[in-house]
Amino acid sequence: MLNRDLLYKITENMGVKITDDAFKRFDTYAELLFETNKQFNLTAITEPDDMTVKHFADCLSVFKYADFKEGARLIDVGTGAGFPGLVILLARPDLDVTFLDGTGKKLAFIESVLSEVGLNGHILHRRAEEAGNDPLYREKFDFATARAVASLPVLCEYCIPFIKNGGSFISMKSAFSDDEISSSSGALRTLGGKIESDNVFDLVENTKRRIIIIKKISQTPPKYPRPSAKISKNPLG
Ligand code: SAM
């Protein structure tokens, strides 16, 4: 299903190593995604080379910029069909990954992949802004990730409350997100985050991507995250 040579070529260029076992797990995941997508819509990307580049290589690029210590706890916010969280877990089964989404059907798909490859993960069927106020999840994670979920100021309010002091929020964005970044400075200050690195890179020729690493430098005040209506009506500036 996946284009193995293409994936190895791109990840090698990024300096990201993948094992053959990990590749087998990615391929099983891609196959299940392709099949399940015939019954309900999980992704618009179904052509094998596109899937290889736009889903798998793209998600693996986080390993270029983030250092995940063995056993680190990660929450993937708005994971959908598992991007990037499931790719990260399949590459690094030692990590403790929580998959959060407001849509149960997508999470059921992730469960089916986990069971097929024989790995464990935590499924969390909640809205981010609710789970972020739950003591079970608040400030409990070393990392939060998000790809294609919301604008950066909104994402900061969704994701930063989950992270422990000293942990990081990894935001996967298009290269053209300068406006979002500049409009996030107030949100970062309010929520206790600071941009540690802002990395624009060529995933493949003519496809620029961006990974912003936000470090948690102080506790998030208890009034955040606010209820969703307030976040969308009045995003933190
Ligand atoms: N991250 C995946 C990817 O890159 O393919 C999915 C992206 S999809 C466009 C956005 C996902 O975020 C959807 O599955 C949606 O249900 C979820 N989502 C959006 N806002 C959310 C929120 N406040 N809480 C939980 N899930 C949310």
Residues whose N, C-alpha, C, O or C-beta is under 5 A from the ligand:
A	BS01	SAM	G78 T79 G80 A81 F83 P84 L100 D101 G102 T103 R126 R127 A128 E129 R147 A148 V149
